């Protein structure tokens, strides 16, 4: 994994998570607990699928280095 791949993965996981919330609720409200729960489940699941050997903090540190 390099910086560009890490950035791309985080961006794609974010977009997928927002889309999942919108599909379920019709919109995305970052302040909503329910929306946040769906977002985090989807985001973490995508990261776990694509980078199973990476911890989220390490992946974010690489992406922002």
C-alpha angles and dihedrals in degrees: 000000000000133000095268093049091048092050091047093049093050092047093048093047089050093050092047092049093050090047091051091053091048091050091052100039106019092241141030121248111183090199095056117102092208093050091045092053093052091044094052094046091052095041095049092044092054092048091048091051096048101036108021094163094053129086113223093240092053092047092050092047090053092047092051098041 
